[in-house]
């Protein structure tokens, strides 16, 4: 009887010698099916693809932000634009002007990190403005505080001139010549070009700003770089 029991409890068949309680023969088909270390290759592929998508999204986000970084604190020369599919005739600035080798006066765009900008005029003087960025969207607006400061300075000068001219002045001087361009609606037409939010696209030295109504194109100004070249 002992001999029979021993023979009945002899060495397990080969498929049961894994030592883990699982048959060895079951691991072979799973390996052929693409399983490594208990994780299907299909799952590994999905994880890798997900990581690639995340990396691409992060890169695109950073790329968009870098546009705004490239936009500010650089001088841009306006090369053209359209409003409602019609060409925009930007006005050259009055006073101090910079011309190229062909005598063409440059029209500039500059976005200061403080949020201030000077927008090219269209049948008007250049416009003091404010700019604000959210992602790759730029919003432009009139700088009402700047215009109020200019108006206050002009009114103060009229007061000073009146006092100097007549020390017995008892009435307020006439400040009617001091115009408030915002109150007078002086820039209402030109601001139609700038009032819609713009997307920013920078490719090398080329800048394109697009809104629902307008397109503005400019190129980066390297005049300062050329001045110091070779020093």
BAFI-3210 file (N, C-alpha, C; in Angstrom, 3 decimals, decimal comma, padded with zeros to 6 digits):
// residues 231
n [1|2|3|4|5|6|7|8|9|10|11|12|13|14|15|16|17|18|19|20|21|22|23|24|25|26|27|28|29|30|31|32|33|34|35|36|37|38|39|40|41|42|43|44|45|46|47|48|49|50|51|52|53|54|55|56|57|58|59|60|61|62|63|64|65|66|67|68|69|70|71|72|73|74|75|76|77|78|79|80|81|82|83|84|85|86|87|88|89|90|91|92|93|94|95|96|97|98|99|100|101|102|103|104|105|106|107|108|109|110|111|112|113|114|115|116|117|118|119|120|121|122|123|124|125|126|127|128|129|130|131|132|133|134|135|136|137|138|139|140|141|142|143|144|145|146|147|148|149|150|151|152|153|154|155|156|157|158|159|160|161|162|163|164|165|166|167|168|169|170|171|172|173|174|175|176|177|178|179|180|181|182|183|184|185|186|187|188|189|190|191|192|193|194|195|196|197|198|199|200|201|202|203|204|205|206|207|208|209|210|211|212|213|214|215|216|217|218|219|220|221|222|223|224|225|226|227|228|229|230|231]
n.u [000,832|001,878|003,721|002,079|000,823|003,015|003,729|001,504|001,730|003,886|006,405|005,177|003,362|005,003|003,758|002,949|005,083|005,799|005,852|004,323|001,734|000,378|-000,163|002,566|002,214|000,329|001,574|002,999|001,337|000,391|002,696|003,173|001,002|001,677|002,417|004,256|005,925|003,495|001,991|-000,011|001,114|-000,477|-001,630|000,670|001,314|-000,858|-000,434|002,036|001,267|-000,534|001,183|002,731|000,793|000,233|002,728|002,865|000,691|001,568|003,842|002,675|001,237|003,313|004,540|002,617|002,673|005,262|005,048|003,831|005,821|007,809|006,614|006,468|008,365|009,878|010,715|008,565|008,173|005,622|004,250|001,977|-001,631|-005,120|-008,529|-011,689|-011,214|-010,176|-007,364|-005,332|-004,456|-001,987|-000,872|002,145|004,267|004,281|006,707|009,734|011,195|011,996|013,671|014,117|016,745|015,716|014,331|011,844|009,528|009,392|006,736|005,844|005,269|005,028|005,176|005,040|006,221|004,893|002,328|001,579|001,201|001,809|-000,263|-000,387|-001,637|-004,602|-005,577|-005,249|-003,580|-000,866|-001,889|-002,267|-002,260|-003,470|-002,427|-003,313|-002,651|-003,887|-003,149|-002,606|-003,963|-004,462|-005,613|-006,539|-006,813|-007,930|-005,823|-007,105|-006,307|-003,809|-004,478|-006,024|-004,079|-002,465|-004,285|-004,775|-002,252|-002,087|-004,172|-003,206|-000,989|-002,225|-003,425|-001,126|000,134|-001,813|-001,799|000,833|000,662|-001,187|-001,212|-003,265|-005,345|-008,596|-010,555|-011,259|-009,095|-009,757|-010,308|-011,244|-009,886|-008,520|-008,642|-010,353|-009,605|-010,860|-013,384|-014,301|-014,547|-012,537|-010,971|-012,706|-013,357|-010,918|-010,355|-012,025|-010,603|-008,795|-010,256|-011,281|-010,389|-007,091|-005,373|-002,053|000,656|003,849|006,529|009,698|011,127|008,785|005,621|002,196|-000,936|-004,214|-007,675|-011,289|-012,001|-009,744|-006,358|-002,980|000,277|003,743|007,312|010,216|012,260|015,603|017,342|018,798|020,438|022,038|023,394|025,203|026,654|029,643|031,094]
n.v [-001,207|001,234|001,537|001,918|004,258|005,953|005,868|006,999|009,570|010,679|012,443|015,572|016,142|017,578|020,017|021,125|022,024|024,655|025,912|027,951|027,395|027,773|026,441|025,666|025,507|027,410|029,879|030,083|030,463|033,011|034,594|034,424|035,849|038,384|039,300|040,681|040,444|040,271|042,429|043,375|043,926|045,533|047,255|048,586|049,915|051,645|053,272|054,453|055,877|057,646|059,156|060,399|062,022|063,751|065,030|066,342|068,117|069,710|070,832|072,313|074,130|075,506|076,524|078,311|080,178|081,098|082,695|085,032|085,863|086,415|088,494|090,799|093,660|093,994|095,597|096,163|096,390|097,594|096,053|095,807|095,384|094,419|095,444|094,229|092,931|094,940|096,939|098,432|101,751|102,678|105,423|107,240|108,039|111,282|113,931|112,774|110,514|107,343|106,112|103,710|102,404|103,049|105,315|105,014|105,590|104,089|102,357|101,684|099,027|098,376|096,455|096,883|095,387|096,337|096,607|098,667|100,250|101,649|102,316|102,201|105,028|105,588|107,656|109,403|110,514|108,583|106,062|105,940|103,063|100,128|096,799|093,379|090,025|086,744|083,546|082,816|084,964|088,359|091,386|094,667|098,092|101,504|103,685|105,111|106,321|107,366|109,362|111,018|111,891|113,382|115,373|116,600|117,669|119,585|121,303|122,203|123,607|125,718|127,039|127,845|129,528|131,520|132,612|133,588|135,532|137,327|138,424|139,148|137,538|136,443|134,731|131,461|130,184|129,865|126,684|125,427|124,989|122,658|119,490|116,376|113,476|110,993|111,535|113,164|111,353|110,887|108,743|106,739|105,537|104,452|102,658|100,576|098,876|097,794|096,759|094,129|090,931|089,606|086,884|085,628|085,053|084,051|083,654|083,045|086,046|087,179|088,576|087,968|089,182|088,348|089,074|088,878|090,777|092,075|092,073|092,250|092,722|092,359|092,890|091,909|094,403|094,995|097,060|098,152|095,993|095,983|098,364|097,821|095,778|094,098|095,475]
n.w [000,000|000,779|-001,222|-003,387|-002,691|-002,709|-005,373|-006,393|-005,448|-006,664|-008,657|-009,808|-012,841|-015,762|-016,491|-014,079|-012,605|-012,014|-009,599|-008,649|-008,551|-010,863|-014,054|-016,195|-018,913|-019,513|-019,575|-021,904|-024,253|-023,529|-023,618|-026,309|-027,140|-026,643|-024,027|-021,463|-018,482|-017,175|-018,176|-020,794|-024,161|-025,682|-023,832|-023,001|-025,346|-025,547|-023,282|-023,939|-026,219|-025,067|-023,481|-025,446|-026,655|-024,506|-024,237|-026,704|-026,464|-024,309|-025,465|-027,541|-026,024|-024,729|-026,975|-027,903|-025,789|-026,068|-028,290|-027,358|-025,617|-027,481|-028,760|-027,095|-025,972|-028,249|-031,309|-033,953|-037,433|-039,328|-042,128|-043,639|-043,996|-043,581|-043,424|-043,070|-045,472|-047,054|-048,003|-045,445|-044,898|-043,234|-041,249|-041,419|-038,649|-037,087|-036,541|-035,142|-037,327|-038,790|-041,533|-044,192|-046,387|-048,836|-048,408|-047,346|-044,811|-041,661|-040,048|-036,830|-034,451|-031,031|-028,162|-024,938|-021,890|-019,719|-020,489|-022,125|-025,351|-028,629|-031,179|-034,745|-036,513|-038,506|-040,838|-038,744|-035,718|-034,222|-031,829|-028,389|-026,548|-024,738|-024,120|-023,740|-022,906|-023,268|-023,188|-026,525|-027,448|-028,091|-026,800|-027,650|-026,626|-026,176|-024,297|-021,834|-019,457|-020,071|-021,948|-020,332|-018,576|-020,323|-021,083|-018,584|-018,076|-020,104|-019,391|-016,931|-017,837|-019,226|-017,068|-015,677|-017,572|-017,734|-015,159|-015,050|-016,965|-015,952|-012,877|-011,240|-011,758|-011,428|-012,292|-013,674|-016,189|-019,735|-020,741|-022,941|-025,404|-024,953|-025,940|-025,473|-026,797|-026,587|-025,486|-027,518|-029,504|-031,317|-032,101|-032,749|-035,203|-036,202|-034,185|-034,698|-036,268|-034,485|-032,361|-032,089|-030,663|-031,226|-032,761|-032,416|-034,508|-034,993|-037,076|-037,289|-038,108|-038,827|-038,187|-037,746|-037,074|-036,417|-036,507|-036,206|-037,999|-038,968|-040,279|-039,456|-040,498|-039,828|-039,523|-037,700|-036,277|-036,904|-036,642|-034,484|-033,876|-036,153|-035,859|-033,817|-034,839|-035,444|-033,572]
ca.u [000,000|002,781|004,324|001,083|000,624|004,170|003,672|000,429|002,176|005,216|006,756|004,055|003,617|005,830|003,028|002,654|006,334|006,156|006,087|003,452|000,353|-000,176|000,481|003,547|001,788|-000,520|002,373|003,546|000,456|000,302|003,869|002,979|-000,048|002,232|002,432|005,583|005,851|002,107|001,323|-000,170|001,771|-001,494|-001,740|001,902|001,200|-001,804|000,228|003,035|000,559|-001,077|002,284|003,088|-000,241|000,442|003,926|002,513|-000,167|002,409|004,695|001,842|000,931|004,515|004,771|001,718|003,168|006,489|004,659|003,629|007,148|008,517|005,915|006,709|009,697|010,564|010,201|008,035|007,889|004,383|004,421|000,695|-002,776|-006,439|-009,711|-012,824|-010,637|-009,684|-006,052|-005,276|-003,436|-001,451|-000,206|003,492|004,268|004,777|007,871|010,924|010,887|013,112|013,446|015,064|017,686|014,947|013,631|010,501|009,421|008,882|005,604|006,254|004,453|005,865|004,353|005,840|005,818|004,001|000,971|001,334|001,588|001,416|-000,818|-000,318|-002,870|-005,194|-006,206|-005,211|-002,285|-000,675|-002,835|-001,791|-003,147|-003,118|-002,573|-003,402|-002,532|-004,401|-002,731|-002,079|-004,934|-004,090|-006,699|-006,057|-007,792|-007,409|-005,300|-007,823|-005,526|-002,755|-005,079|-006,430|-002,847|-002,069|-005,242|-004,536|-001,017|-002,381|-004,981|-002,302|-000,152|-003,061|-003,533|000,173|000,339|-002,745|-001,310|002,040|000,295|-001,986|-001,109|-004,518|-006,384|-009,581|-011,440|-010,586|-008,762|-010,550|-009,644|-011,972|-009,028|-007,950|-009,558|-010,253|-009,884|-011,784|-014,717|-014,677|-014,697|-011,537|-010,396|-013,771|-013,303|-009,701|-010,368|-012,742|-009,564|-008,058|-011,104|-011,535|-009,203|-006,188|-004,470|-000,673|001,430|005,202|007,361|010,980|011,028|007,512|004,489|000,859|-001,993|-005,496|-008,920|-012,443|-012,177|-008,501|-005,072|-001,837|001,534|004,921|008,576|011,029|013,235|016,962|018,178|019,722|021,430|022,976|024,240|026,263|027,316|031,058|031,769]
ca.v [000,000|002,380|001,679|002,457|005,668|006,702|006,004|007,953|010,915|010,878|013,757|016,114|016,227|018,754|021,272|021,598|022,249|026,079|026,323|029,072|026,955|027,963|025,538|026,288|025,572|028,582|031,069|030,131|031,184|034,410|035,251|034,568|036,841|039,720|039,670|040,769|040,772|040,357|043,593|043,173|044,919|046,461|048,294|049,371|050,790|052,705|054,169|055,220|056,827|058,701|060,032|061,197|063,048|064,732|065,799|067,222|069,186|070,601|071,575|073,303|075,186|076,306|077,215|079,453|081,161|081,689|083,754|086,245|086,270|086,995|089,707|091,971|094,260|093,992|096,605|095,541|097,306|097,189|095,913|095,850|094,878|094,541|095,544|093,776|092,557|096,110|097,339|099,511|102,767|103,168|106,718|107,342|108,907|112,647|114,211|111,956|109,393|106,500|105,640|102,688|102,854|103,563|106,515|104,711|105,791|102,902|102,447|100,725|098,464|098,001|095,976|096,938|094,405|097,001|096,574|099,827|100,139|102,755|101,705|103,096|105,730|105,474|108,978|109,937|110,400|107,294|105,906|105,334|101,947|099,087|095,452|092,323|088,709|085,542|082,487|083,431|085,982|089,699|092,362|096,040|099,089|102,849|103,931|106,297|106,973|108,147|110,558|111,884|112,501|114,401|116,475|117,290|118,443|120,739|122,211|122,811|124,588|126,889|127,731|128,466|130,642|132,600|133,232|134,336|136,695|138,271|138,005|139,463|136,684|135,997|133,730|130,303|130,381|129,092|125,419|124,801|124,478|121,351|118,448|115,009|112,703|109,890|112,131|113,703|110,254|111,095|107,468|105,728|104,813|103,652|101,581|099,435|097,971|097,175|096,426|092,686|090,190|089,110|085,760|086,000|084,018|084,525|082,681|083,715|087,488|087,644|088,614|088,137|089,269|088,217|089,128|088,573|091,837|092,714|091,380|093,156|092,012|093,157|092,166|092,357|095,439|094,668|098,252|098,270|094,936|096,381|099,443|097,286|094,659|094,284|096,155]
ca.w [000,000|000,804|-002,532|-004,303|-002,389|-003,195|-006,832|-006,723|-005,077|-007,248|-009,214|-010,569|-014,287|-016,116|-016,543|-012,730|-011,898|-012,008|-008,217|-008,294|-008,564|-012,198|-015,018|-017,070|-020,312|-019,744|-019,777|-023,250|-025,170|-023,148|-024,149|-027,747|-027,362|-026,442|-022,622|-020,856|-017,061|-016,748|-018,759|-022,234|-025,003|-026,149|-022,811|-023,059|-026,511|-025,220|-022,330|-024,681|-027,080|-024,212|-023,087|-026,618|-026,799|-023,440|-024,576|-027,821|-025,937|-023,512|-026,394|-028,218|-025,053|-024,555|-028,243|-027,909|-024,842|-026,563|-029,215|-026,596|-025,146|-028,622|-029,195|-026,255|-025,853|-029,532|-032,217|-035,174|-038,535|-039,995|-043,577|-044,331|-043,261|-044,191|-042,572|-043,884|-046,774|-047,764|-047,473|-044,450|-045,177|-041,965|-041,339|-040,860|-037,462|-037,240|-035,698|-035,412|-038,206|-039,215|-042,891|-044,656|-047,412|-049,969|-047,997|-046,856|-043,359|-040,976|-039,124|-035,813|-033,381|-029,891|-027,047|-023,719|-020,891|-018,764|-021,024|-022,981|-026,750|-029,500|-032,385|-035,900|-036,846|-039,842|-040,915|-037,383|-035,045|-033,530|-030,720|-027,147|-026,234|-023,772|-024,668|-022,729|-023,537|-022,612|-024,111|-027,737|-027,835|-027,660|-026,844|-027,699|-026,219|-025,932|-022,955|-021,372|-018,397|-020,735|-022,523|-019,234|-018,080|-021,300|-020,975|-017,313|-018,220|-020,950|-018,585|-015,943|-018,545|-019,467|-015,781|-015,383|-018,506|-017,381|-013,926|-015,367|-017,775|-015,158|-011,484|-010,553|-012,353|-010,440|-012,901|-014,266|-017,608|-020,696|-021,096|-024,059|-026,483|-024,598|-026,403|-024,989|-028,019|-026,318|-025,362|-028,822|-030,459|-032,368|-032,545|-032,811|-036,476|-036,322|-033,206|-035,267|-036,777|-033,385|-031,216|-031,950|-030,193|-032,264|-032,556|-032,731|-035,189|-035,275|-037,787|-037,444|-037,919|-039,374|-037,270|-038,317|-036,075|-037,111|-035,751|-037,054|-038,996|-039,406|-040,313|-039,396|-040,728|-039,470|-039,462|-036,570|-036,605|-036,454|-036,827|-033,360|-034,032|-037,206|-035,344|-032,956|-035,496|-035,693|-032,464]
c.u [000,863|003,396|003,363|000,854|001,777|004,112|002,590|000,806|003,563|005,410|005,594|004,390|004,335|005,054|002,728|003,907|006,740|006,423|005,188|002,002|-000,306|000,547|001,437|003,020|000,936|000,303|002,860|002,611|000,360|001,511|003,732|001,946|000,437|002,228|003,866|005,403|004,409|001,347|001,198|000,512|000,779|-001,662|-000,518|001,841|000,264|-001,173|001,233|002,370|-000,006|000,005|002,712|002,095|-000,063|001,633|003,624|001,675|000,655|003,284|003,910|001,504|002,128|004,811|003,908|002,209|004,411|006,182|004,493|004,961|007,933|007,893|006,357|008,167|010,546|009,913|009,802|007,727|006,668|004,609|003,098|-000,428|-004,064|-007,505|-010,930|-012,397|-010,207|-008,338|-006,160|-004,141|-002,957|-000,718|001,183|003,467|004,798|005,984|009,052|010,536|012,157|012,768|014,479|015,943|016,972|014,157|012,227|010,481|008,781|007,712|005,777|005,096|005,408|004,956|005,218|005,306|004,912|002,549|000,631|001,810|001,208|001,001|-000,718|-001,668|-003,324|-006,067|-006,283|-003,778|-002,110|-001,498|-002,142|-002,786|-002,634|-003,301|-002,553|-003,414|-003,140|-004,133|-002,097|-003,057|-004,520|-005,287|-006,101|-007,175|-007,118|-006,923|-005,926|-007,041|-004,427|-003,321|-005,549|-005,214|-002,393|-002,982|-005,007|-003,289|-001,267|-003,218|-004,110|-001,419|-000,952|-003,222|-002,237|000,407|-000,558|-002,276|-000,083|001,714|-000,451|-002,004|-002,381|-005,680|-007,329|-010,529|-010,613|-010,283|-009,615|-009,778|-010,350|-011,062|-008,451|-008,972|-009,304|-010,611|-010,842|-013,209|-015,222|-014,874|-013,704|-011,007|-011,445|-013,703|-012,085|-009,700|-011,219|-011,749|-008,948|-008,949|-011,357|-010,269|-008,411|-005,509|-003,083|000,034|002,783|005,999|008,692|010,850|009,675|006,387|003,198|-000,137|-003,332|-006,652|-010,064|-012,629|-010,870|-007,333|-003,969|-000,567|002,713|006,152|009,423|012,091|014,587|017,899|019,217|020,812|022,481|023,902|025,432|027,000|028,776|031,802|032,474]
c.v [001,253|002,630|002,287|003,940|006,515|006,911|006,964|009,373|011,217|012,270|014,269|016,158|017,518|020,047|021,844|021,960|023,725|026,579|027,455|028,664|027,138|027,045|026,302|026,460|026,807|029,829|031,188|030,818|032,663|035,186|035,461|035,641|038,255|040,165|039,666|041,215|040,982|041,537|043,382|044,284|045,946|047,611|049,198|050,359|051,953|053,739|055,062|056,266|057,980|059,689|060,934|062,338|064,151|065,623|066,793|068,397|070,194|071,458|072,658|074,457|076,108|077,113|078,454|080,547|081,863|082,778|085,066|086,764|086,940|088,312|090,931|092,382|094,096|095,043|095,929|096,617|096,785|097,163|095,934|095,332|095,079|094,663|095,261|093,556|093,747|096,529|098,502|100,458|103,354|104,486|106,644|108,291|110,291|112,844|113,347|110,708|108,638|105,927|104,578|103,265|103,438|104,815|106,275|104,809|104,561|103,251|101,327|100,242|098,063|097,639|095,909|095,947|094,998|096,970|097,761|099,551|101,421|102,131|102,677|103,751|105,401|106,715|109,618|109,912|108,971|107,261|105,282|104,250|101,079|097,732|094,436|090,979|087,634|084,375|083,128|084,463|087,332|090,626|093,765|096,995|100,438|102,972|105,227|107,041|107,843|109,445|111,535|112,607|113,625|115,620|117,278|118,164|119,691|121,778|122,932|123,871|125,854|127,718|128,494|129,677|131,830|133,346|134,088|135,601|137,748|137,796|138,299|138,615|136,159|134,939|132,595|130,563|129,471|127,830|124,722|124,338|123,091|120,264|117,128|114,102|111,543|110,425|112,646|112,603|110,304|109,775|106,369|104,904|103,902|102,486|100,393|098,402|097,157|096,558|094,930|091,967|089,588|087,806|086,186|084,813|084,609|083,390|083,351|085,192|088,042|087,502|088,799|088,120|089,274|088,319|088,787|089,603|092,284|091,743|092,432|092,323|092,947|092,252|092,742|093,340|095,074|095,865|098,387|097,212|095,341|097,481|098,909|096,113|095,007|095,004|095,155]
c.w [000,000|-000,540|-003,517|-004,030|-002,886|-004,690|-007,243|-006,407|-005,611|-007,789|-010,047|-012,055|-014,624|-016,086|-015,187|-011,964|-011,846|-010,605|-007,789|-008,238|-009,904|-013,168|-015,901|-018,481|-020,573|-020,019|-021,207|-024,232|-024,824|-023,646|-025,645|-028,049|-027,097|-025,013|-022,129|-019,416|-016,621|-017,312|-020,253|-023,010|-025,524|-025,160|-022,819|-024,208|-026,232|-024,285|-023,046|-025,562|-026,270|-023,805|-024,234|-026,807|-025,762|-023,763|-025,693|-027,332|-025,152|-024,422|-027,117|-027,296|-024,861|-025,803|-028,329|-026,979|-025,366|-027,580|-028,490|-026,066|-026,266|-029,068|-028,412|-026,238|-027,104|-030,417|-033,534|-036,207|-039,285|-041,503|-044,339|-043,455|-044,034|-043,106|-043,442|-045,332|-047,629|-047,168|-046,491|-044,821|-043,852|-042,190|-040,722|-039,672|-037,793|-036,328|-036,115|-036,201|-038,564|-040,584|-043,246|-045,767|-048,625|-049,630|-047,481|-045,336|-042,731|-040,065|-038,111|-034,938|-032,260|-028,725|-025,795|-022,695|-019,817|-019,219|-021,899|-024,401|-027,464|-030,826|-033,552|-036,179|-038,264|-040,012|-039,528|-036,880|-034,539|-032,248|-029,520|-026,731|-025,104|-024,449|-023,531|-023,453|-022,656|-023,563|-025,333|-028,296|-027,247|-027,851|-026,754|-027,303|-026,094|-024,489|-022,436|-020,291|-018,998|-021,296|-021,437|-018,644|-019,009|-021,185|-019,692|-017,395|-019,061|-020,187|-017,564|-016,593|-018,839|-018,190|-015,474|-016,276|-018,155|-016,142|-014,208|-016,158|-016,964|-013,712|-010,700|-011,064|-011,269|-010,980|-013,492|-015,732|-018,487|-021,100|-022,260|-025,196|-026,196|-024,955|-025,693|-026,172|-027,797|-026,236|-026,704|-029,869|-031,596|-032,937|-032,706|-034,093|-036,555|-035,338|-033,657|-035,815|-035,645|-032,300|-031,029|-031,493|-031,359|-031,819|-033,039|-033,371|-035,561|-035,904|-038,101|-037,113|-038,365|-038,348|-038,060|-037,168|-036,813|-036,123|-036,703|-038,161|-039,648|-039,435|-040,321|-039,560|-040,419|-039,489|-038,341|-037,039|-036,027|-036,602|-035,722|-033,458|-035,052|-036,731|-034,565|-033,599|-035,774|-034,592|-031,550]
res [x|x|x|x|x|x|x|x|x|x|x|x|x|x|x|x|x|x|x|x|x|x|x|x|x|x|x|x|x|x|x|x|x|x|x|x|x|x|x|x|x|x|x|x|x|x|x|x|x|x|x|x|x|x|x|x|x|x|x|x|x|x|x|x|x|x|x|x|x|x|x|x|x|x|x|x|x|x|x|x|x|x|x|x|x|x|x|x|x|x|x|x|x|x|x|x|x|x|x|x|x|x|x|x|x|x|x|x|x|x|x|x|x|x|x|x|x|x|x|x|x|x|x|x|x|x|x|x|x|x|x|x|x|x|x|x|x|x|x|x|x|x|x|x|x|x|x|x|x|x|x|x|x|x|x|x|x|x|x|x|x|x|x|x|x|x|x|x|x|x|x|x|x|x|x|x|x|x|x|x|x|x|x|x|x|x|x|x|x|x|x|x|x|x|x|x|x|x|x|x|x|x|x|x|x|x|x|x|x|x|x|x|x|x|x|x|x|x|x|x|x|x|x|x|x|x|x|x|x|x|x]
***
